[in-house]
Amino acid sequence: MNRKMRTRSVAYEAGASFPYLGKEYTLEIRRYRSYARPGVMAEGNKLVVLTARTETSVIEEAVKNWYENRAKQVLTDRVEQYRRQLGETIGAVRIKNVKSRWGSCSSKRNLNFNWRLVMAPPEILDYVVVHELCHLQQMNHSAAFWSLVEGILPDYKQRRDWLKTCGLIERYQ
């Protein structure tokens, strides 16, 4: 799924807002001398970084790694649910750092997803998962492909429109 993604920088500093599964979390940085590698966790409505070093680059890397790890877990779970529903077999689920796609499906049956997708609400994430899984049967965007998508997600057009208009990836390059 190719989408033009506008870029705009985000500040990786305390108080900045970061979405996760459609909810906003406020970044909090807690300094701990014993943390050799930063840790990140969602706690209430906060995204907490536990770290010995508070340089922006360290915080940014920690937050992005957290997103990638969460994306791998969440997307793998969603792929498995819909894969069973479609009766498909897949190769691998991979999380990528790409700037122009939400997801893709290869001829080897591998599914690739942008880590930023985990920022979106779950129903949007599900749309991208279903879209890519349907490419296992239809490697095109024909009427048959869209019919297959609609059979799983009757409201797919609204979900697709949300993805087109919200541009949620734009800030997180």
C-alpha positions as a Markdown table, in Angstrom:
| # | Residue | x | y | z |
|---|---|---|---|---|
| 1 | Met | 0.0 | 0.0 | 0.0 |
| 2 | Asn | 1.7 | 3.1 | -1.3 |
| 3 | Arg | 0.9 | 6.4 | 0.3 |
| 4 | Lys | 2.7 | 9.7 | 0.0 |
| 5 | Met | 3.9 | 10.5 | 3.4 |
| 6 | Arg | 4.6 | 14.2 | 4.3 |
| 7 | Thr | 7.4 | 14.7 | 6.7 |
| 8 | Arg | 7.5 | 17.0 | 9.7 |
| 9 | Ser | 9.8 | 16.5 | 12.6 |
| 10 | Val | 8.7 | 15.6 | 16.1 |
| 11 | Ala | 10.6 | 16.5 | 19.3 |
| 12 | Tyr | 11.8 | 13.5 | 21.2 |
| 13 | Glu | 11.6 | 15.4 | 24.5 |
| 14 | Ala | 9.6 | 15.3 | 27.7 |
| 15 | Gly | 6.0 | 16.4 | 27.1 |
| 16 | Ala | 5.9 | 15.4 | 23.4 |
| 17 | Ser | 2.9 | 13.5 | 22.2 |
| 18 | Phe | 3.2 | 10.0 | 20.7 |
| 19 | Pro | 0.3 | 7.9 | 19.4 |
| 20 | Tyr | 0.0 | 4.2 | 20.0 |
| 21 | Leu | -2.9 | 2.2 | 18.7 |
| 22 | Gly | -4.9 | 5.4 | 18.2 |
| 23 | Lys | -4.3 | 6.8 | 21.7 |
| 24 | Glu | -2.0 | 9.7 | 22.6 |
| 25 | Tyr | 0.8 | 9.2 | 25.1 |
| 26 | Thr | 2.9 | 11.9 | 26.6 |
| 27 | Leu | 6.6 | 11.2 | 26.6 |
| 28 | Glu | 8.2 | 11.1 | 30.1 |
| 29 | Ile | 11.9 | 10.6 | 30.6 |
| 30 | Arg | 13.1 | 9.1 | 33.9 |
| 31 | Arg | 16.8 | 9.1 | 34.5 |
| 32 | Tyr | 18.3 | 6.0 | 36.0 |
| 33 | Arg | 22.0 | 5.6 | 36.2 |
| 34 | Ser | 21.8 | 1.8 | 36.2 |
| 35 | Tyr | 20.2 | 1.5 | 32.8 |
| 36 | Ala | 22.9 | 0.7 | 30.3 |
| 37 | Arg | 20.3 | 0.5 | 27.5 |
| 38 | Pro | 17.2 | 2.6 | 27.6 |
| 39 | Gly | 13.9 | 0.9 | 28.3 |
| 40 | Val | 10.5 | 2.2 | 27.2 |
| 41 | Met | 7.0 | 1.3 | 28.5 |
| 42 | Ala | 3.5 | 2.6 | 28.2 |
| 43 | Glu | 2.2 | 3.5 | 31.7 |
| 44 | Gly | -1.3 | 5.0 | 31.9 |
| 45 | Asn | -1.3 | 7.8 | 29.4 |
| 46 | Lys | 2.5 | 8.1 | 29.4 |
| 47 | Leu | 5.2 | 6.7 | 27.3 |
| 48 | Val | 8.1 | 6.4 | 29.8 |
| 49 | Val | 11.7 | 6.1 | 28.8 |
| 50 | Leu | 14.0 | 4.8 | 31.5 |
| 51 | Thr | 17.6 | 5.8 | 30.7 |
| 52 | Ala | 20.9 | 6.8 | 32.0 |
| 53 | Arg | 21.6 | 9.1 | 29.0 |
| 54 | Thr | 19.1 | 11.8 | 28.0 |
| 55 | Glu | 20.5 | 13.0 | 24.7 |
| 56 | Thr | 17.7 | 13.4 | 22.1 |
| 57 | Ser | 19.3 | 10.8 | 19.8 |
| 58 | Val | 19.2 | 8.2 | 22.6 |
| 59 | Ile | 15.6 | 9.0 | 23.4 |
| 60 | Glu | 14.6 | 8.9 | 19.7 |
| 61 | Glu | 16.3 | 5.5 | 19.2 |
| 62 | Ala | 14.7 | 4.0 | 22.3 |
| 63 | Val | 11.2 | 5.2 | 21.3 |
| 64 | Lys | 11.6 | 4.0 | 17.7 |
| 65 | Asn | 12.9 | 0.6 | 18.9 |
| 66 | Trp | 9.9 | 0.3 | 21.3 |
| 67 | Tyr | 7.5 | 1.1 | 18.4 |
| 68 | Glu | 9.2 | -1.5 | 16.2 |
| 69 | Asn | 9.0 | -4.2 | 18.9 |
| 70 | Arg | 5.3 | -3.4 | 19.6 |
| 71 | Ala | 4.6 | -3.4 | 15.9 |
| 72 | Lys | 6.1 | -6.8 | 15.5 |
| 73 | Gln | 4.0 | -8.3 | 18.3 |
| 74 | Val | 0.7 | -6.5 | 17.4 |
| 75 | Leu | 0.9 | -7.0 | 13.7 |
| 76 | Thr | 2.0 | -10.7 | 14.0 |
| 77 | Asp | -1.1 | -11.3 | 16.2 |
| 78 | Arg | -3.5 | -9.5 | 13.8 |
| 79 | Val | -2.0 | -11.3 | 10.7 |
| 80 | Glu | -2.5 | -14.6 | 12.4 |
| 81 | Gln | -6.2 | -13.9 | 13.2 |
| 82 | Tyr | -7.0 | -12.8 | 9.6 |
| 83 | Arg | -4.7 | -15.4 | 8.0 |
| 84 | Arg | -6.8 | -18.1 | 9.7 |
| 85 | Gln | -10.0 | -16.5 | 8.6 |
| 86 | Leu | -8.8 | -16.4 | 4.9 |
| 87 | Gly | -7.3 | -19.9 | 5.1 |
| 88 | Glu | -3.9 | -18.6 | 3.8 |
| 89 | Thr | -0.3 | -19.5 | 4.5 |
| 90 | Ile | 2.3 | -16.9 | 4.8 |
| 91 | Gly | 6.1 | -16.6 | 4.7 |
| 92 | Ala | 7.3 | -14.1 | 7.3 |
| 93 | Val | 5.9 | -11.0 | 8.9 |
| 94 | Arg | 8.5 | -8.2 | 8.8 |
| 95 | Ile | 8.6 | -4.8 | 10.3 |
| 96 | Lys | 10.3 | -2.2 | 8.1 |
| 97 | Asn | 11.3 | 1.4 | 8.3 |
| 98 | Val | 10.0 | 2.7 | 5.0 |
| 99 | Lys | 8.8 | 6.2 | 4.1 |
| 100 | Ser | 6.4 | 5.5 | 1.3 |
| 101 | Arg | 4.3 | 2.4 | 2.2 |
| 102 | Trp | 2.1 | 1.1 | 5.0 |
| 103 | Gly | 2.6 | -2.5 | 3.9 |
| 104 | Ser | 3.4 | -4.8 | 1.1 |
| 105 | Cys | 3.1 | -8.5 | 0.1 |
| 106 | Ser | 5.8 | -10.3 | -1.8 |
| 107 | Ser | 5.5 | -13.2 | -4.2 |
| 108 | Lys | 7.2 | -15.3 | -1.5 |
| 109 | Arg | 4.2 | -14.7 | 0.7 |
| 110 | Asn | 6.1 | -12.4 | 3.0 |
| 111 | Leu | 4.1 | -9.6 | 4.6 |
| 112 | Asn | 6.0 | -6.3 | 5.3 |
| 113 | Phe | 4.6 | -3.5 | 7.5 |
| 114 | Asn | 5.7 | 0.0 | 8.3 |
| 115 | Trp | 6.5 | 0.2 | 12.1 |
| 116 | Arg | 4.6 | 3.5 | 12.2 |
| 117 | Leu | 1.3 | 1.6 | 11.5 |
| 118 | Val | 1.1 | 0.7 | 15.2 |
| 119 | Met | 0.4 | 4.4 | 15.9 |
| 120 | Ala | -2.9 | 4.1 | 14.1 |
| 121 | Pro | -6.2 | 2.9 | 15.7 |
| 122 | Pro | -6.6 | -0.9 | 15.7 |
| 123 | Glu | -9.3 | -0.8 | 13.0 |
| 124 | Ile | -6.9 | 1.0 | 10.7 |
| 125 | Leu | -4.1 | -1.5 | 11.4 |
| 126 | Asp | -6.5 | -4.3 | 10.7 |
| 127 | Tyr | -7.4 | -2.8 | 7.3 |
| 128 | Val | -3.7 | -2.8 | 6.2 |
| 129 | Val | -3.3 | -6.3 | 7.5 |
| 130 | Val | -6.4 | -7.5 | 5.6 |
| 131 | His | -5.4 | -5.6 | 2.5 |
| 132 | Glu | -1.9 | -7.3 | 2.4 |
| 133 | Leu | -3.3 | -10.7 | 3.2 |
| 134 | Cys | -5.8 | -10.4 | 0.3 |
| 135 | His | -2.9 | -9.9 | -2.0 |
| 136 | Leu | -2.0 | -13.5 | -1.4 |
| 137 | Gln | -5.1 | -14.4 | -3.5 |
| 138 | Gln | -5.1 | -11.4 | -5.8 |
| 139 | Met | -1.7 | -9.7 | -6.5 |
| 140 | Asn | -3.5 | -6.6 | -7.9 |
| 141 | His | -6.2 | -4.1 | -7.1 |
| 142 | Ser | -8.9 | -5.6 | -9.3 |
| 143 | Ala | -12.6 | -5.7 | -8.5 |
| 144 | Ala | -12.0 | -9.3 | -7.3 |
| 145 | Phe | -9.4 | -8.0 | -4.9 |
| 146 | Trp | -11.6 | -5.3 | -3.4 |
| 147 | Ser | -14.5 | -7.7 | -3.2 |
| 148 | Leu | -12.3 | -10.0 | -1.1 |
| 149 | Val | -11.3 | -7.1 | 1.2 |
| 150 | Glu | -14.9 | -6.1 | 1.5 |
| 151 | Gly | -15.9 | -9.6 | 2.5 |
| 152 | Ile | -13.7 | -9.4 | 5.5 |
| 153 | Leu | -14.1 | -5.7 | 6.3 |
| 154 | Pro | -17.4 | -4.3 | 4.9 |
| 155 | Asp | -16.4 | -0.8 | 6.0 |
| 156 | Tyr | -12.9 | -0.9 | 4.4 |
| 157 | Lys | -13.6 | 2.2 | 2.4 |
| 158 | Gln | -13.9 | 4.3 | 5.5 |
| 159 | Arg | -10.8 | 2.8 | 7.0 |
| 160 | Arg | -8.9 | 3.4 | 3.7 |
| 161 | Asp | -10.1 | 7.0 | 3.7 |
| 162 | Trp | -8.9 | 7.5 | 7.2 |
| 163 | Leu | -5.5 | 6.3 | 6.2 |
| 164 | Lys | -5.4 | 8.6 | 3.2 |
| 165 | Thr | -6.5 | 11.7 | 5.1 |
| 166 | Cys | -4.9 | 11.5 | 8.5 |
| 167 | Gly | -1.3 | 11.2 | 7.4 |
| 168 | Leu | -0.3 | 10.0 | 10.8 |
| 169 | Ile | 3.2 | 8.9 | 9.7 |
| 170 | Glu | 4.2 | 12.4 | 8.5 |
| 171 | Arg | 5.7 | 13.5 | 11.9 |
| 172 | Tyr | 7.7 | 10.4 | 12.7 |
| 173 | Gln | 10.4 | 10.1 | 10.1 |
